[in-house]
Structures are given as C-alpha cells and as structure tokens.
Amino acid sequence: MKITFYGHACFGIETKGIHLLVDPFITPNELAKHIDIMKIPADFILLTHGHGDHIADAEAIAKRTNATIVATFEIVSWYEAKGLKGYPLNHGGKANLPFGTIKYVNAIHSSTLPDGTPGGNPGGFVIWNDESCFYVAGDTALTMDMKLIPMTCPKLDVAILPVGDNFTMGYEDAIIASDFIECNQIIGAHFDTFGYIEINHEEAKNAFTAKGKTLTLLSIGETLTL
C-alpha cells in the first residue's frame, strides 16, 4: 500500500492496484501549489463530509478520471445531479467494492456542501483487504465510538487522524484516539493549512513517541510505502 499526502486532509492511497483519493482540497491550498491535480490518479474518490476544504477538487478530478465518488447518500446524490458516478454509504454500513471492504463509521463534526445543501452526517472510513486494514477518520473530535472500530473491523495497520486542533481534535486527543482504535501507527491530517491549525511538528511527534506510538507528518507530495 502506498499513501501520498496532497495537503490538508487529502491523501492518495494505492491498494490492490486501485487508486483511492480522499477529500481532495488542493487547488485552493496555497501550501499545495506544486501539486497538479491533472496528474493525480483516482478510481474512487472518498469524501468524509461536504465542507469545501475536503471536496474542492472532487468534481474536476472525477470528471477527468471517471472516478466513483463514495460518500453519504446526500453527498453522492448532489454529485449524481452533476452527472457524476457515486456509491452511497451511511453510518455502520459496509460494502464490498473492487478495492476491498469499506465501512462508514461515525465522526463528530459538521457537514454542509458549498451551496448550503446538507451533506448528511460526517464520518470516516475503515477499509480492508488482504493487503492491509486502515482507518481514515475525516474531521472529528475524539469520540467513544472509536472504540467500536476494533470490535467490528479487522486489526488496523495504520490510521489517518486529524491532529490540528481548533476544528478537529488536536494531537493530544489523537493519542487517546489511537488507544481507542488500538493502532499505534498514525498519519497526521488537517494541520498547518490555516493559521488556526498550525502545529509544532516535533512537539506532536514527541508526544506520540512518549506513549510508544508513531506519528508521521508527511510533506505535501511525499509518499509513504507500507
């Protein structure tokens, strides 16, 4: 499995030869100016919720790649009205798709599409196949519902958690979240993009290390192979 960070909360994940793209917010992100969305591969686009800083480039990339958008029923319906393909999920539900099993799990946040249309409730994804099992939390506060993940899903190899605070949990709560989900290999998301969510990288990584865990903060454009 290969994970490429495209800034903010956007990740490209290659698993079983299939390209997943999570929460594409690239062209409006000043920190990701060097990323060309016309070169990003995508077979499926996974949207955790409807905020502009998670879906800004979803339509353009889906039109270019003919990717299927996976999200809540409300978000998928919104994109289908634009002529794009979608696969709807809702909380607690799972589906078998070409890349493996995907389950939509709870997140505590909000979700409104750019034109004011309700995006349904926000969530995250747990995805597994015979290659790996990973969790993409999306934007969320720390929640006891995270304890359900190891009870209902295979053991996680890695989890992508928000660490920027202010709009989501900060890295201190992300450490607790890693306990809840029983995963010590964490990739940080939703940090540094705006002044509100700038973090001290060394402080955050050292806090994880002190608990026997690893926090990886990728540079924009960097790829991690697991």
ZIBELWO-V100323 format. One record per pair of residues at least 12 apart in sequence whose C-alpha atoms are under 7 Angstrom apart, sorted by the first residue. I is the first residue (numbers start at 1). J is the second residue. D is the distance in Angstrom with one decimal. If there is no record, write none. Layout:
<<I,J,D> <I,J,D>>
This chain:
<<1,14,5.6> <1,15,4.9> <1,225,5.9> <1,226,5.4> <2,14,5.1> <2,15,6.9> <2,223,6.6> <2,224,5.7> <2,225,4.5> <2,226,6.3> <3,223,5.5> <3,224,5.1> <3,225,6.4> <4,221,6.3> <4,222,5.6> <4,223,4.2> <4,224,6.3> <5,218,6.3> <5,219,6.9> <5,220,5.3> <5,221,5.5> <5,222,5.8> <5,223,6.5> <6,26,6.8> <6,32,6.9> <6,220,5.1> <6,221,5.4> <7,26,6.7> <7,32,6.1> <7,220,5.2> <8,189,6.1> <8,190,4.7> <8,191,6.1> <8,193,5.8> <9,23,6.2> <9,54,6.9> <9,189,5.0> <9,190,5.0> <10,22,5.3> <10,23,4.9> <10,24,5.0> <10,25,6.3> <15,99,6.8> <16,99,6.2> <18,43,6.4> <18,99,6.2> <19,41,6.2> <19,42,5.0> <19,43,5.2> <19,44,6.6> <20,42,5.6> <20,43,6.0> <20,44,4.9> <20,45,5.8> <21,42,5.8> <21,44,6.3> <21,45,4.7> <21,46,6.0> <22,45,5.8> <22,46,4.7> <22,47,6.0> <23,46,6.3> <23,47,5.0> <23,48,6.7> <23,54,4.4> <23,55,5.5> <24,54,5.6> <24,55,5.4> <24,56,6.3> <24,57,5.4> <24,58,5.7> <25,53,5.3> <25,54,5.1> <25,55,5.8> <25,56,5.0> <25,57,5.7> <26,57,6.7> <31,193,6.9> <32,220,6.6> <42,65,6.2> <42,67,5.9> <43,65,7.0> <43,67,4.5> <43,68,6.5> <44,67,4.9> <44,68,4.7> <44,69,5.8> <44,70,6.9> <45,67,6.4> <45,68,6.1> <45,69,4.7> <45,70,6.0> <46,69,6.0> <46,70,4.8> <46,71,6.1> <47,70,6.3> <47,71,5.2> <48,71,6.4> <48,122,6.0> <48,123,5.4> <48,124,5.5> <48,138,5.4> <49,111,5.3> <49,119,6.5> <49,122,4.8> <49,123,6.7> <50,75,6.8> <50,111,5.0> <50,112,5.2> <50,113,4.6> <50,119,5.3> <51,111,5.9> <51,112,5.8> <51,113,5.6> <51,114,6.6> <52,113,6.9> <52,114,5.9> <68,85,4.9> <68,86,5.0> <68,87,6.8> <69,85,6.2> <69,86,4.4> <69,87,6.1> <70,86,5.8> <70,87,4.9> <70,88,5.9> <71,87,6.8> <71,88,5.4> <71,89,5.9> <72,88,5.2> <72,89,5.0> <72,90,5.5> <72,120,6.4> <73,88,4.6> <73,89,6.1> <73,90,6.9> <74,119,5.3> <74,120,5.6> <75,119,5.3> <76,88,5.9> <89,104,6.5> <90,104,6.1> <91,104,5.2> <91,105,5.3> <91,106,6.2> <92,104,5.7> <92,105,5.6> <100,127,6.8> <100,128,5.7> <100,129,4.8> <101,127,5.6> <101,128,5.4> <101,129,6.4> <102,125,6.5> <102,126,5.7> <102,127,4.5> <102,128,6.7> <103,125,5.6> <103,126,5.2> <103,127,6.5> <104,123,6.4> <104,124,5.7> <104,125,4.8> <104,126,6.7> <105,123,5.5> <105,124,5.1> <105,125,5.9> <106,123,4.7> <106,124,6.2> <106,145,6.8> <107,122,5.6> <107,123,4.4> <107,124,6.2> <107,139,6.9> <107,140,5.0> <108,122,6.9> <108,140,4.7> <108,141,5.4> <109,122,6.2> <109,139,6.3> <109,140,5.3> <109,141,6.8> <110,122,6.1> <123,138,6.4> <124,136,5.5> <124,137,4.4> <124,138,5.1> <125,137,6.4> <132,157,6.4> <133,154,6.7> <133,155,6.7> <133,156,5.0> <133,157,5.5> <134,156,5.3> <134,157,5.8> <134,158,5.1> <134,159,5.5> <135,158,6.7> <135,159,4.6> <135,160,6.1> <136,159,6.0> <136,160,4.9> <136,161,6.7> <137,160,6.1> <137,161,5.4> <138,162,7.0> <139,162,6.3> <139,168,5.7> <140,168,5.2> <140,169,6.3> <141,168,5.2> <141,169,4.6> <142,169,6.0> <142,173,6.1> <142,177,6.2> <146,177,6.9> <146,180,5.7> <146,181,5.8> <147,180,4.7> <147,181,5.6> <149,181,5.9> <150,181,5.8> <150,182,6.7> <156,183,6.0> <157,183,6.9> <157,185,7.0> <158,183,6.5> <158,185,5.0> <158,186,5.8> <159,183,7.0> <159,185,6.5> <159,186,5.0> <159,187,6.2> <160,186,5.9> <160,187,4.7> <160,188,5.8> <160,189,6.5> <161,174,6.7> <161,186,6.8> <161,187,6.3> <161,188,5.3> <161,189,5.7> <162,188,5.7> <162,189,4.4> <162,190,5.1> <163,188,5.8> <163,189,6.0> <163,190,6.3> <163,191,6.2> <164,190,5.5> <164,191,4.3> <164,197,4.6> <164,198,6.4> <164,199,6.3> <165,197,5.9> <166,196,6.5> <166,197,6.4> <171,204,6.1> <175,208,6.5> <184,213,4.7> <184,214,6.2> <185,213,6.4> <185,214,5.2> <185,215,6.6> <186,214,6.0> <186,215,4.9> <186,216,6.2> <187,215,5.7> <187,216,4.7> <187,217,6.1> <188,215,6.6> <188,216,6.1> <188,217,5.3>>
